[in-house]
Amino acid sequence: MRVAVTRYLDARAQHRQGSPPPVLVLADRCQTWRTLPYAGGLLDQPEALMQQLDVALGARDAWLYQQKHAAPDAAS
């Protein structure tokens, strides 16, 4: 999952076409809308899905942090 998210973000940064991993889309929507994927509370959600969402958001956040704090000469 981390690799798929990182590859997508790298491609997007280089202005290449590509579809984001579906779990990243779902995680982003859940975060934006401040909701859970399924009805009910946190304990009603599938554990595997919640872990995938967490990994996808963590990979995205790590990639964004790396881009923001990269040395100027390392960006080229």
Jmol script that loads the backbone (N, CA, C; Angstrom):
load data "model"
ATOM      1  N   MET A   1       0.820  -1.185   0.000  1.00  0.00           N
ATOM      2  CA  MET A   1       0.000   0.000   0.000  1.00  0.00           C
ATOM      3  C   MET A   1       0.868   1.254   0.000  1.00  0.00           C
ATOM      4  N   ARG A   2       1.889   1.268   0.851  1.00  0.00           N
ATOM      5  CA  ARG A   2       2.760   2.452   0.916  1.00  0.00           C
ATOM      6  C   ARG A   2       3.413   2.717  -0.436  1.00  0.00           C
ATOM      7  N   VAL A   3       3.827   1.655  -1.093  1.00  0.00           N
ATOM      8  CA  VAL A   3       4.490   1.808  -2.387  1.00  0.00           C
ATOM      9  C   VAL A   3       3.528   2.377  -3.425  1.00  0.00           C
ATOM     10  N   ALA A   4       2.302   1.888  -3.446  1.00  0.00           N
ATOM     11  CA  ALA A   4       1.322   2.382  -4.410  1.00  0.00           C
ATOM     12  C   ALA A   4       1.021   3.859  -4.190  1.00  0.00           C
ATOM     13  N   VAL A   5       0.891   4.265  -2.948  1.00  0.00           N
ATOM     14  CA  VAL A   5       0.612   5.671  -2.635  1.00  0.00           C
ATOM     15  C   VAL A   5       1.804   6.534  -3.035  1.00  0.00           C
ATOM     16  N   THR A   6       3.012   6.085  -2.689  1.00  0.00           N
ATOM     17  CA  THR A   6       4.209   6.855  -3.017  1.00  0.00           C
ATOM     18  C   THR A   6       4.403   6.972  -4.521  1.00  0.00           C
ATOM     19  N   ARG A   7       4.195   5.886  -5.243  1.00  0.00           N
ATOM     20  CA  ARG A   7       4.325   5.941  -6.713  1.00  0.00           C
ATOM     21  C   ARG A   7       3.312   6.899  -7.320  1.00  0.00           C
ATOM     22  N   TYR A   8       2.104   6.869  -6.823  1.00  0.00           N
ATOM     23  CA  TYR A   8       1.079   7.785  -7.333  1.00  0.00           C
ATOM     24  C   TYR A   8       1.468   9.227  -7.076  1.00  0.00           C
ATOM     25  N   LEU A   9       1.913   9.536  -5.856  1.00  0.00           N
ATOM     26  CA  LEU A   9       2.278  10.908  -5.519  1.00  0.00           C
ATOM     27  C   LEU A   9       3.505  11.372  -6.296  1.00  0.00           C
ATOM     28  N   ASP A  10       4.475  10.480  -6.505  1.00  0.00           N
ATOM     29  CA  ASP A  10       5.642  10.822  -7.322  1.00  0.00           C
ATOM     30  C   ASP A  10       5.227  11.146  -8.752  1.00  0.00           C
ATOM     31  N   ALA A  11       4.335  10.332  -9.310  1.00  0.00           N
ATOM     32  CA  ALA A  11       3.862  10.567 -10.677  1.00  0.00           C
ATOM     33  C   ALA A  11       3.095  11.885 -10.767  1.00  0.00           C
ATOM     34  N   ARG A  12       2.273  12.154  -9.776  1.00  0.00           N
ATOM     35  CA  ARG A  12       1.500  13.395  -9.771  1.00  0.00           C
ATOM     36  C   ARG A  12       2.420  14.609  -9.664  1.00  0.00           C
ATOM     37  N   ALA A  13       3.481  14.489  -8.871  1.00  0.00           N
ATOM     38  CA  ALA A  13       4.430  15.591  -8.715  1.00  0.00           C
ATOM     39  C   ALA A  13       5.162  15.884 -10.020  1.00  0.00           C
ATOM     40  N   GLN A  14       5.287  14.866 -10.867  1.00  0.00           N
ATOM     41  CA  GLN A  14       5.949  15.036 -12.165  1.00  0.00           C
ATOM     42  C   GLN A  14       4.941  15.279 -13.278  1.00  0.00           C
ATOM     43  N   HIS A  15       3.721  15.613 -12.909  1.00  0.00           N
ATOM     44  CA  HIS A  15       2.635  15.948 -13.838  1.00  0.00           C
ATOM     45  C   HIS A  15       2.322  14.813 -14.807  1.00  0.00           C
ATOM     46  N   ARG A  16       2.416  13.579 -14.323  1.00  0.00           N
ATOM     47  CA  ARG A  16       2.035  12.414 -15.131  1.00  0.00           C
ATOM     48  C   ARG A  16       0.640  11.972 -14.716  1.00  0.00           C
ATOM     49  N   GLN A  17      -0.056  11.387 -15.667  1.00  0.00           N
ATOM     50  CA  GLN A  17      -1.406  10.895 -15.413  1.00  0.00           C
ATOM     51  C   GLN A  17      -1.336   9.623 -14.580  1.00  0.00           C
ATOM     52  N   GLY A  18      -2.374   9.380 -13.848  1.00  0.00           N
ATOM     53  CA  GLY A  18      -2.466   8.169 -13.053  1.00  0.00           C
ATOM     54  C   GLY A  18      -3.627   8.262 -12.095  1.00  0.00           C
ATOM     55  N   SER A  19      -4.160   7.130 -11.752  1.00  0.00           N
ATOM     56  CA  SER A  19      -5.279   7.083 -10.816  1.00  0.00           C
ATOM     57  C   SER A  19      -4.744   6.801  -9.419  1.00  0.00           C
ATOM     58  N   PRO A  20      -5.270   7.495  -8.433  1.00  0.00           N
ATOM     59  CA  PRO A  20      -4.832   7.208  -7.065  1.00  0.00           C
ATOM     60  C   PRO A  20      -5.343   5.842  -6.617  1.00  0.00           C
ATOM     61  N   PRO A  21      -4.629   5.207  -5.702  1.00  0.00           N
ATOM     62  CA  PRO A  21      -5.127   3.943  -5.162  1.00  0.00           C
ATOM     63  C   PRO A  21      -6.500   4.167  -4.513  1.00  0.00           C
ATOM     64  N   PRO A  22      -7.450   3.272  -4.753  1.00  0.00           N
ATOM     65  CA  PRO A  22      -8.802   3.458  -4.203  1.00  0.00           C
ATOM     66  C   PRO A  22      -8.822   3.667  -2.688  1.00  0.00           C
ATOM     67  N   VAL A  23      -7.950   3.004  -1.973  1.00  0.00           N
ATOM     68  CA  VAL A  23      -7.955   3.166  -0.512  1.00  0.00           C
ATOM     69  C   VAL A  23      -7.498   4.577  -0.130  1.00  0.00           C
ATOM     70  N   LEU A  24      -6.634   5.196  -0.927  1.00  0.00           N
ATOM     71  CA  LEU A  24      -6.233   6.576  -0.654  1.00  0.00           C
ATOM     72  C   LEU A  24      -7.392   7.532  -0.905  1.00  0.00           C
ATOM     73  N   VAL A  25      -8.162   7.273  -1.941  1.00  0.00           N
ATOM     74  CA  VAL A  25      -9.345   8.098  -2.222  1.00  0.00           C
ATOM     75  C   VAL A  25     -10.332   7.995  -1.063  1.00  0.00           C
ATOM     76  N   LEU A  26     -10.597   6.774  -0.617  1.00  0.00           N
ATOM     77  CA  LEU A  26     -11.529   6.571   0.494  1.00  0.00           C
ATOM     78  C   LEU A  26     -11.015   7.229   1.772  1.00  0.00           C
ATOM     79  N   ALA A  27      -9.733   7.057   2.057  1.00  0.00           N
ATOM     80  CA  ALA A  27      -9.155   7.654   3.266  1.00  0.00           C
ATOM     81  C   ALA A  27      -9.246   9.172   3.210  1.00  0.00           C
ATOM     82  N   ASP A  28      -8.956   9.739   2.049  1.00  0.00           N
ATOM     83  CA  ASP A  28      -9.020  11.193   1.901  1.00  0.00           C
ATOM     84  C   ASP A  28     -10.452  11.699   2.082  1.00  0.00           C
ATOM     85  N   ARG A  29     -11.405  10.989   1.513  1.00  0.00           N
ATOM     86  CA  ARG A  29     -12.812  11.387   1.663  1.00  0.00           C
ATOM     87  C   ARG A  29     -13.264  11.277   3.114  1.00  0.00           C
ATOM     88  N   CYS A  30     -12.894  10.199   3.769  1.00  0.00           N
ATOM     89  CA  CYS A  30     -13.277  10.039   5.179  1.00  0.00           C
ATOM     90  C   CYS A  30     -12.667  11.145   6.031  1.00  0.00           C
ATOM     91  N   GLN A  31     -11.412  11.502   5.751  1.00  0.00           N
ATOM     92  CA  GLN A  31     -10.764  12.565   6.508  1.00  0.00           C
ATOM     93  C   GLN A  31     -11.397  13.915   6.197  1.00  0.00           C
ATOM     94  N   THR A  32     -11.669  14.179   4.932  1.00  0.00           N
ATOM     95  CA  THR A  32     -12.259  15.458   4.536  1.00  0.00           C
ATOM     96  C   THR A  32     -13.656  15.620   5.108  1.00  0.00           C
ATOM     97  N   TRP A  33     -14.458  14.569   5.016  1.00  0.00           N
ATOM     98  CA  TRP A  33     -15.844  14.641   5.474  1.00  0.00           C
ATOM     99  C   TRP A  33     -15.992  14.324   6.954  1.00  0.00           C
ATOM    100  N   ARG A  34     -14.887  13.938   7.591  1.00  0.00           N
ATOM    101  CA  ARG A  34     -14.893  13.566   9.019  1.00  0.00           C
ATOM    102  C   ARG A  34     -15.953  12.518   9.324  1.00  0.00           C
ATOM    103  N   THR A  35     -15.868  11.433   8.561  1.00  0.00           N
ATOM    104  CA  THR A  35     -16.820  10.349   8.727  1.00  0.00           C
ATOM    105  C   THR A  35     -16.086   9.016   8.628  1.00  0.00           C
ATOM    106  N   LEU A  36     -16.766   7.970   8.999  1.00  0.00           N
ATOM    107  CA  LEU A  36     -16.230   6.619   8.872  1.00  0.00           C
ATOM    108  C   LEU A  36     -16.751   6.001   7.573  1.00  0.00           C
ATOM    109  N   PRO A  37     -16.078   4.985   7.057  1.00  0.00           N
ATOM    110  CA  PRO A  37     -16.500   4.388   5.786  1.00  0.00           C
ATOM    111  C   PRO A  37     -17.886   3.730   5.844  1.00  0.00           C
ATOM    112  N   TYR A  38     -18.218   3.123   6.964  1.00  0.00           N
ATOM    113  CA  TYR A  38     -19.496   2.426   7.100  1.00  0.00           C
ATOM    114  C   TYR A  38     -20.295   3.023   8.255  1.00  0.00           C
ATOM    115  N   ALA A  39     -21.572   2.744   8.260  1.00  0.00           N
ATOM    116  CA  ALA A  39     -22.440   3.216   9.350  1.00  0.00           C
ATOM    117  C   ALA A  39     -21.989   2.599  10.673  1.00  0.00           C
ATOM    118  N   GLY A  40     -22.205   3.346  11.723  1.00  0.00           N
ATOM    119  CA  GLY A  40     -21.847   2.863  13.044  1.00  0.00           C
ATOM    120  C   GLY A  40     -20.639   3.589  13.589  1.00  0.00           C
ATOM    121  N   GLY A  41     -20.140   3.071  14.674  1.00  0.00           N
ATOM    122  CA  GLY A  41     -18.985   3.672  15.323  1.00  0.00           C
ATOM    123  C   GLY A  41     -17.689   3.045  14.875  1.00  0.00           C
ATOM    124  N   LEU A  42     -16.610   3.454  15.500  1.00  0.00           N
ATOM    125  CA  LEU A  42     -15.291   2.961  15.126  1.00  0.00           C
ATOM    126  C   LEU A  42     -15.189   1.444  15.259  1.00  0.00           C
ATOM    127  N   LEU A  43     -15.776   0.897  16.303  1.00  0.00           N
ATOM    128  CA  LEU A  43     -15.681  -0.552  16.515  1.00  0.00           C
ATOM    129  C   LEU A  43     -16.546  -1.341  15.544  1.00  0.00           C
ATOM    130  N   ASP A  44     -17.421  -0.665  14.799  1.00  0.00           N
ATOM    131  CA  ASP A  44     -18.245  -1.330  13.789  1.00  0.00           C
ATOM    132  C   ASP A  44     -17.545  -1.411  12.428  1.00  0.00           C
ATOM    133  N   GLN A  45     -16.383  -0.771  12.283  1.00  0.00           N
ATOM    134  CA  GLN A  45     -15.673  -0.747  11.010  1.00  0.00           C
ATOM    135  C   GLN A  45     -14.814  -1.993  10.857  1.00  0.00           C
ATOM    136  N   PRO A  46     -14.628  -2.470   9.624  1.00  0.00           N
ATOM    137  CA  PRO A  46     -13.717  -3.605   9.409  1.00  0.00           C
ATOM    138  C   PRO A  46     -12.286  -3.211   9.785  1.00  0.00           C
ATOM    139  N   GLU A  47     -11.670  -3.980  10.644  1.00  0.00           N
ATOM    140  CA  GLU A  47     -10.330  -3.665  11.140  1.00  0.00           C
ATOM    141  C   GLU A  47      -9.308  -3.572  10.004  1.00  0.00           C
ATOM    142  N   ALA A  48      -9.373  -4.501   9.071  1.00  0.00           N
ATOM    143  CA  ALA A  48      -8.407  -4.489   7.959  1.00  0.00           C
ATOM    144  C   ALA A  48      -8.534  -3.216   7.129  1.00  0.00           C
ATOM    145  N   LEU A  49      -9.754  -2.771   6.889  1.00  0.00           N
ATOM    146  CA  LEU A  49      -9.963  -1.543   6.127  1.00  0.00           C
ATOM    147  C   LEU A  49      -9.421  -0.341   6.881  1.00  0.00           C
ATOM    148  N   MET A  50      -9.664  -0.276   8.167  1.00  0.00           N
ATOM    149  CA  MET A  50      -9.186   0.854   8.953  1.00  0.00           C
ATOM    150  C   MET A  50      -7.656   0.892   8.970  1.00  0.00           C
ATOM    151  N   GLN A  51      -7.024  -0.267   9.015  1.00  0.00           N
ATOM    152  CA  GLN A  51      -5.563  -0.317   8.961  1.00  0.00           C
ATOM    153  C   GLN A  51      -5.062   0.156   7.596  1.00  0.00           C
ATOM    154  N   GLN A  52      -5.739  -0.242   6.522  1.00  0.00           N
ATOM    155  CA  GLN A  52      -5.343   0.197   5.183  1.00  0.00           C
ATOM    156  C   GLN A  52      -5.481   1.706   5.036  1.00  0.00           C
ATOM    157  N   LEU A  53      -6.563   2.261   5.561  1.00  0.00           N
ATOM    158  CA  LEU A  53      -6.752   3.707   5.499  1.00  0.00           C
ATOM    159  C   LEU A  53      -5.644   4.420   6.273  1.00  0.00           C
ATOM    160  N   ASP A  54      -5.300   3.898   7.427  1.00  0.00           N
ATOM    161  CA  ASP A  54      -4.252   4.492   8.248  1.00  0.00           C
ATOM    162  C   ASP A  54      -2.900   4.449   7.539  1.00  0.00           C
ATOM    163  N   VAL A  55      -2.593   3.336   6.908  1.00  0.00           N
ATOM    164  CA  VAL A  55      -1.331   3.201   6.176  1.00  0.00           C
ATOM    165  C   VAL A  55      -1.298   4.164   4.987  1.00  0.00           C
ATOM    166  N   ALA A  56      -2.403   4.262   4.261  1.00  0.00           N
ATOM    167  CA  ALA A  56      -2.457   5.156   3.101  1.00  0.00           C
ATOM    168  C   ALA A  56      -2.247   6.611   3.519  1.00  0.00           C
ATOM    169  N   LEU A  57      -2.924   7.048   4.567  1.00  0.00           N
ATOM    170  CA  LEU A  57      -2.761   8.424   5.030  1.00  0.00           C
ATOM    171  C   LEU A  57      -1.358   8.659   5.597  1.00  0.00           C
ATOM    172  N   GLY A  58      -0.823   7.673   6.281  1.00  0.00           N
ATOM    173  CA  GLY A  58       0.536   7.799   6.809  1.00  0.00           C
ATOM    174  C   GLY A  58       1.568   7.913   5.697  1.00  0.00           C
ATOM    175  N   ALA A  59       1.396   7.124   4.641  1.00  0.00           N
ATOM    176  CA  ALA A  59       2.316   7.200   3.504  1.00  0.00           C
ATOM    177  C   ALA A  59       2.207   8.546   2.809  1.00  0.00           C
ATOM    178  N   ARG A  60       0.987   9.046   2.657  1.00  0.00           N
ATOM    179  CA  ARG A  60       0.798  10.356   2.033  1.00  0.00           C
ATOM    180  C   ARG A  60       1.426  11.454   2.880  1.00  0.00           C
ATOM    181  N   ASP A  61       1.185  11.418   4.180  1.00  0.00           N
ATOM    182  CA  ASP A  61       1.739  12.433   5.067  1.00  0.00           C
ATOM    183  C   ASP A  61       3.265  12.385   5.098  1.00  0.00           C
ATOM    184  N   ALA A  62       3.841  11.187   5.096  1.00  0.00           N
ATOM    185  CA  ALA A  62       5.300  11.050   5.078  1.00  0.00           C
ATOM    186  C   ALA A  62       5.871  11.596   3.775  1.00  0.00           C
ATOM    187  N   TRP A  63       5.209  11.327   2.658  1.00  0.00           N
ATOM    188  CA  TRP A  63       5.659  11.826   1.364  1.00  0.00           C
ATOM    189  C   TRP A  63       5.596  13.353   1.340  1.00  0.00           C
ATOM    190  N   LEU A  64       4.503  13.915   1.830  1.00  0.00           N
ATOM    191  CA  LEU A  64       4.362  15.371   1.847  1.00  0.00           C
ATOM    192  C   LEU A  64       5.415  16.003   2.759  1.00  0.00           C
ATOM    193  N   TYR A  65       5.682  15.394   3.889  1.00  0.00           N
ATOM    194  CA  TYR A  65       6.708  15.908   4.806  1.00  0.00           C
ATOM    195  C   TYR A  65       8.073  15.886   4.132  1.00  0.00           C
ATOM    196  N   GLN A  66       8.369  14.781   3.462  1.00  0.00           N
ATOM    197  CA  GLN A  66       9.653  14.655   2.783  1.00  0.00           C
ATOM    198  C   GLN A  66       9.798  15.719   1.692  1.00  0.00           C
ATOM    199  N   GLN A  67       8.741  15.974   0.941  1.00  0.00           N
ATOM    200  CA  GLN A  67       8.793  16.982  -0.112  1.00  0.00           C
ATOM    201  C   GLN A  67       8.982  18.373   0.476  1.00  0.00           C
ATOM    202  N   LYS A  68       8.329  18.636   1.577  1.00  0.00           N
ATOM    203  CA  LYS A  68       8.396  19.955   2.197  1.00  0.00           C
ATOM    204  C   LYS A  68       9.773  20.221   2.801  1.00  0.00           C
ATOM    205  N   HIS A  69      10.401  19.190   3.341  1.00  0.00           N
ATOM    206  CA  HIS A  69      11.664  19.358   4.051  1.00  0.00           C
ATOM    207  C   HIS A  69      12.870  18.870   3.263  1.00  0.00           C
ATOM    208  N   ALA A  70      12.699  18.604   1.996  1.00  0.00           N
ATOM    209  CA  ALA A  70      13.820  18.167   1.173  1.00  0.00           C
ATOM    210  C   ALA A  70      14.781  19.318   0.947  1.00  0.00           C
ATOM    211  N   ALA A  71      16.045  18.999   0.851  1.00  0.00           N
ATOM    212  CA  ALA A  71      17.042  20.034   0.557  1.00  0.00           C
ATOM    213  C   ALA A  71      16.804  20.552  -0.859  1.00  0.00           C
ATOM    214  N   PRO A  72      17.023  21.836  -1.116  1.00  0.00           N
ATOM    215  CA  PRO A  72      16.769  22.400  -2.440  1.00  0.00           C
ATOM    216  C   PRO A  72      17.495  21.683  -3.568  1.00  0.00           C
ATOM    217  N   ASP A  73      18.735  21.253  -3.348  1.00  0.00           N
ATOM    218  CA  ASP A  73      19.469  20.567  -4.413  1.00  0.00           C
ATOM    219  C   ASP A  73      18.982  19.132  -4.594  1.00  0.00           C
ATOM    220  N   ALA A  74      18.353  18.538  -3.587  1.00  0.00           N
ATOM    221  CA  ALA A  74      17.836  17.168  -3.699  1.00  0.00           C
ATOM    222  C   ALA A  74      16.529  17.122  -4.464  1.00  0.00           C
ATOM    223  N   ALA A  75      15.859  18.255  -4.608  1.00  0.00           N
ATOM    224  CA  ALA A  75      14.569  18.275  -5.299  1.00  0.00           C
ATOM    225  C   ALA A  75      14.719  18.120  -6.795  1.00  0.00           C
ATOM    226  N   SER A  76      15.874  18.411  -7.367  1.00  0.00           N
ATOM    227  CA  SER A  76      16.055  18.299  -8.817  1.00  0.00           C
ATOM    228  C   SER A  76      16.597  16.973  -9.244  1.00  0.00           C
TER     229      SER A  76
END
end "model"
wireframe off; spacefill off
backbone 0.3
color backbone group
